[in-house]
Amino acid sequence: MRNIQMLTLDAMKFAMLALLGALCTLCTLACLPSLGLGIALLSEQAAAWFRTLQWNPVPLATLLKQVGYAPHADWPWIQSAIDQLLRLESGPTLITAATLLWAVALIGFDQALKKWRPATRLF
């Protein structure tokens, strides 16, 4: 009976680690295009600044309009928060958001791995 419980516990640990690993992979796949887009936007802005000596901001709202997406919320307090977020500079915002999302997923996976297998470490 004890062996069956240990086997079940190990199977659950494996399933949870596999799920967290898949989550890390999905976060990485979502974050890499965001990082690439943010870096491309910043480099384009820097090139324009070197040519004209004037910084041309590209807010997220402009970037989303070019893609054909305009976020809207029915509640006024949420809509004002969305508008504030969309006024931010797109390059640094995309890079920061992607990096934070990826770091949170990776740290969560590392913490779960350390809890279940103390000798194993990612960092």
C-alpha positions, 0 to 999 in steps of 0.5 A: 500500500505504501508503494502505491501511495509513493508511486501516485505521489511521484506521478503527481509531482511529475505531472505538475512539473511537466505542466509547469515546464509547459507553462515556462515554454509557452511563456518563452514562446510568447515573450520572445516575439514581444522582446523582438518587437520591443527591441526592433521598435527601440532600434528604429526610434534610436535610428530616427533620433540619430538622423533627426535628433528628435525622439519620436515616441511610439505608444502602445496605442499606435502600435495596436492601431497598426495591427488593427486592434483597439482595446475597449472596456465598458467600465470607466475606471478600467478604460482609463487604466487601459488608456494610461497603459496604452500611452506608455512608450511601446518598446520598453513596455514590451521588453519589461512585460515580456521579461517579467512574465518569463522570469515569474514563470521560470522562478515558479518552476524553480521553486516547485522543482526545489520543493519536490527535488531539493538536490535539483536546481535551475539557478 
